[in-house]
Structure formats: structure tokens, C-alpha cells
Amino acid sequence: MTVLKTARKFQIINTLLSDQALLPAKNALDVSVGTGYSTTRLARAALNAKVTGIEDAYQHTANRARNNLFKRQVSSRANVISADITKMPFDSDSFDVITGSYSKQTQLFTHSRKQRQAICDEIYRLVKKDGSGSILMVNTRRQINKYAVLFSSKPELDVYIADPEMRIKFGYRAMKIIVR
């Protein structure tokens, strides 16, 4: 069952990252990289982008992610660093695209509203506000709903939950946020 759930999560990530709007991206950020799957997909989808993956405070897989980036021949455009995702070491308005993918061992999966708010505020600080920024997240239904409420409170953000077909399969839900 775990293999099926992981395969479904990867299908959702592939669907989100196949969007043509990613092609002109210059700087992209993947939050909570894990094994580097979504970082690799982002590097392939955003052809001209420099992609940075953040291994968050709860993960210990940076070397594995770097190795996977190298194996998939995107390490020249993507790198992985370790940082607390509530206080990332980047300037404001630095990224055209920010992605985040669920895993139980990441900061993105938290029961603390205060922690979710800090993550949302930090992602909001980093995404470009010139109308070109977007945020893509895959998480459990409950977590996506909670993040959607927090992101919806920002007036410049349009929050979209993925279609119903994605919602019911294996409990994952996707969210796309566009900056106006």
C-alpha cells in the first residue's frame, strides 16, 4: 500500500510540475526535499531555472537527494541545502516557483497551527510578488485544507485546490497558489 501511495503522490507532483507556466521560471525552491524527486522534476520542468532544495530541520537525507539529482543529470541546475523552513536563508521575493511535498518526517506535516503559520509566512516572504510567483503543494487532505486557509488570508494570493479526482485517491490533495 505504501508503494501505491507514493506512486500516486508522484503522479500528482508530475501533473502539477508539467504546467507550461513553469518554463520561464528563473529561480525555484523545493521545500522538504526528501529523496529529491520533486526537486528533480522541478529542475526538468523549469528548464532555465536555478533550483534550490531545502532539507528541513526534521530530515536527514540531503546526501541522498544530491546523489539522486546527480543520477538524473540535473545537479548542474539544482542543489540541496539544510535549513529550518520557518527561517530560510534567502532574500525576500527570491523565487518564481516554490514547491512543497508531504512526508510525515518533514516540517510541512505539523499539527501546530503556529508552525504552519510560520511556514506560510516564510513561503509568502520568499515568493515573487510581481505577478509571476506561484506556490505548489502536495500534502494530506487535512494539511492542505489548513494551509489553504492560512494562504487565503494573504490578499495577493489566489488559492486553488486540485480537482476532485486527485482529492479522493490515496488521501493526497494538491494546492496551487498564484500571486497576483
C-alpha positions in Angstrom: 0.0 0.0 0.0 2.9 2.4 0.8 4.3 1.9 -2.7 0.9 2.7 -4.3 0.5 5.8 -2.1 4.0 7.0 -3.1 3.3 6.4 -6.7 0.1 8.4 -6.5 1.9 11.3 -4.8 4.5 11.2 -7.6 1.7 11.3 -10.2 0.2 14.4 -8.6 3.6 16.1 -8.4 4.2 15.3 -12.1 0.8 16.7 -13.0 1.5 19.9 -11.1 5.0 20.3 -12.4 4.1 19.7 -16.0 2.4 23.2 -16.2 3.7 25.3 -19.0 3.8 28.3 -16.7 7.0 26.9 -15.1 9.1 27.2 -18.3 10.1 30.8 -17.8 10.9 30.5 -14.1 14.4 31.7 -13.2 14.7 30.7 -9.5 12.8 27.8 -7.9 12.6 26.5 -4.4 11.6 23.0 -3.3 10.8 22.8 0.4 11.4 19.5 2.3 13.2 17.7 -0.5 13.3 14.2 1.0 14.9 12.0 -1.7 14.9 14.8 -4.2 12.1 13.5 -6.5 10.2 16.8 -6.7 13.4 18.8 -6.9 14.4 16.8 -9.9 11.0 17.2 -11.5 11.1 20.9 -10.9 14.5 21.2 -12.4 13.3 19.4 -15.5 10.0 21.4 -15.8 11.6 24.8 -15.2 14.2 24.4 -17.9 16.0 27.7 -17.3 15.7 27.8 -13.5 18.2 27.5 -10.8 16.5 25.1 -8.3 17.3 25.1 -4.6 16.0 22.2 -2.5 15.7 22.7 1.3 16.1 19.7 3.5 14.2 20.8 6.6 15.0 20.5 10.3 13.4 17.1 10.6 15.1 15.4 7.6 18.5 13.8 7.2 18.5 12.9 3.5 20.5 15.8 1.9 23.3 13.5 0.6 20.7 11.0 -0.8 18.9 13.9 -2.6 22.1 15.3 -4.0 23.1 11.8 -5.3 19.6 11.5 -7.0 20.0 14.9 -8.6 23.4 13.8 -10.0 22.0 10.4 -11.2 19.1 12.2 -13.0 21.6 14.7 -14.6 20.1 17.9 -13.1 22.8 18.6 -10.5 24.2 21.5 -12.6 20.9 23.4 -12.2 19.8 22.1 -8.7 21.4 21.9 -5.3 20.2 20.9 -1.8 20.9 22.7 1.4 19.7 22.1 5.0 17.7 24.8 6.8 14.7 25.4 9.1 11.8 26.2 6.7 10.4 28.7 9.1 13.6 30.8 8.7 15.1 30.2 5.3 18.4 31.9 4.3 17.2 33.8 1.3 16.2 37.4 0.4 12.5 38.3 0.1 10.9 37.9 -3.3 13.6 35.5 -4.4 11.7 32.7 -6.1 9.3 32.4 -9.1 8.1 29.0 -8.0 8.0 27.3 -4.6 7.0 23.7 -4.2 6.4 21.6 -1.1 5.7 17.9 -0.9 4.3 15.9 2.1 6.1 13.3 4.1 5.5 12.5 7.7 9.1 13.2 8.5 9.0 16.9 7.4 8.2 20.2 8.9 5.4 20.6 6.3 3.5 17.9 8.2 2.8 19.5 11.5 -0.1 19.6 13.9 0.9 23.0 15.2 -1.1 26.0 13.8 1.7 28.3 14.9 4.3 26.2 12.9 2.1 26.1 9.8 1.6 29.9 10.1 5.4 30.4 10.3 5.9 28.2 7.2 3.2 30.1 5.3 4.7 33.4 6.3 8.2 32.4 5.2 7.0 31.0 1.9 5.0 34.1 1.3 8.1 36.2 2.1 10.2 34.3 -0.5 7.8 34.1 -3.4 7.9 36.9 -6.0 5.1 39.4 -5.7 5.4 40.8 -9.2 2.6 38.6 -10.6 4.9 35.9 -11.7 5.1 33.8 -8.5 3.4 30.5 -7.8 3.3 28.0 -5.0 2.6 24.3 -5.5 2.0 21.9 -2.5 1.0 18.3 -2.1 0.0 17.0 1.3 -2.7 15.2 3.1 -6.3 16.4 2.7 -6.4 17.8 6.2 -3.0 19.6 6.0 -3.8 21.1 2.6 -7.0 22.5 3.9 -5.2 24.0 6.9 -2.5 25.5 4.6 -5.2 26.8 2.2 -6.9 28.7 5.0 -3.7 30.4 6.0 -2.6 31.2 2.5 -6.1 32.5 1.6 -5.7 35.2 4.3 -3.0 36.9 2.1 -4.8 39.4 -0.2 -2.4 38.9 -3.2 -2.8 35.1 -3.3 -5.3 33.1 -5.3 -5.5 29.6 -3.8 -6.8 26.7 -5.8 -7.4 23.1 -4.5 -6.8 20.4 -7.2 -9.7 18.7 -8.9 -11.9 16.2 -7.0 -10.3 13.2 -8.7 -7.0 13.9 -7.1 -8.6 14.5 -3.7 -10.1 11.1 -3.2 -7.2 8.9 -4.3 -4.9 7.8 -1.5 -5.7 10.8 0.7 -3.4 13.3 -1.0 -4.5 16.7 -2.1 -2.8 19.3 -4.1 -2.9 23.1 -4.0 -1.8 25.7 -6.4 -1.3 29.3 -5.4 -0.9 32.2 -7.8 0.5 35.6 -6.8 -1.5 38.5 -8.4 
